[in-house]
Amino acid sequence: MSPDEWRRLASLLPHLRLIHHVRGRLRLRLRTGVSHWLAQYPDVVPEAWLARLPGIAALRLNKAAASLVIEYDARRIPPQWWECLLHSRDEALPDLLAEVGLIVDRAHLFSHPSEGVFA
């Protein structure tokens, strides 16, 4: 995925709250701010975009319930990783993504790798 897509992921995380999690499946609540996030990226269909992530088996978005169910390969993405992801700061995101093989070279995500500033 491109650096722009990782920035989108970083900006989406504050709008998600974990409400249920069993190994291989989690349900997230979409907070009210997610509609503003969607308006910023009218060309992005979040469920299609997130489904392209390696290790994601399926996504189901329920707009009426404001929830997103993610089914994932727990052999590739450890269950505890999701908690870390949802509570991560922007500067920690590349390391978390690399931890489960979602990115290989984190340096291309930054304009100044030593500063941790997204490009």
N, C-alpha and C positions, 0 to 999 in steps of 0.2 A: 504494500500500500504506500501511497505517496505521503510526503511530509504534511501536505494539506489535510489528508484524511486523518492522520494522527492528531493534528491540531483540533479537528472537528471532534474526535473522540474525547480529547481532553476537555473541550468546552461542553460536551454533553454530560459528562460524569456528574457534575453537581446537581443535575436535574433528575437523577435516578436514586431510588432508595430500595434497598433489599428488603423484601417482605417475606420471602420463603425460599429455602434452599435445601435441597437434598442432592446427594452426589449425582452429577450429570444433568441437573435441572435446577434453574432458579427463576424466581418471579420478581420482577422489579416494578415498583410504583413509579409512574411518570409524574413528577411534580409539576405544579402549574407553570413554571418557567419554561417547560419544554416546548410550549406553543411558540414562545418568543424565539427559542433556539431554532425551531423548524422554519420560522419566517426568515431567519438569516440565511438559510440554506434551502431555498425553494427547489433546487435541482436535485436534492438528496432525498432518497427514500430510505429512512433509517434501517428498516428491517432488511432491505436488500443489501445495503451497504455493510451492516454488521454481519450478515450471514456469510459474507465473503471471507471473514476472518478464519484462519486455519484453526481447526478444533471445534468450530461451531457447527452443530448438526442441524439445528432448526431454530427458527424464531417465530413467535406468534404475538402479534401486536393486537391488543384489545383496546381500541380507542374509547369505547363506552366505559370500560372499567379503569381506564388510564393505567394499563399494566402491559408489561412485556415479559413473555416467557422465553427463556433461552435454554435450549438443550445443547449440551456440550460433551465432548469426549474427555472424561475425567482422567484418562491415562495421559492425555496431552496437557490438559489444564487442571492442576490440582484444585480441589474445592476451596481451600483456604485462600487461593490466589485472588478470587473474586472480591473478598472482603478488602484485601490490600488494594486492589484496583479501584474500588468504589470510594475508598478513603484516601487515595493518593493525591499528592500535589503534582502540578504540571511537571516540575523538574524530576520527579521520581518515575513518571510514566514510561520513558524509554527503557529504563532498567527493568521495570515490571514486564513490559512487552517482550524484551529480550529474554527474560527469565523463562518464558514458555515458548520461545521460538517464533513469536509473531513478528519480530524484526531481528535482523542479523547485525546490521551496522547502524548503531544509534547516532553516529556522528552526522549522518546526512540529515537528521531531523532538526539540527540546530544551525542558526546563523553563526553562532560563536560557541562551539562545543564546550569550551572551558567555562563559559558563563551559564550554560543551561538555558539559553533563550531560544525559543522556537523560531525557526526560520520563517 
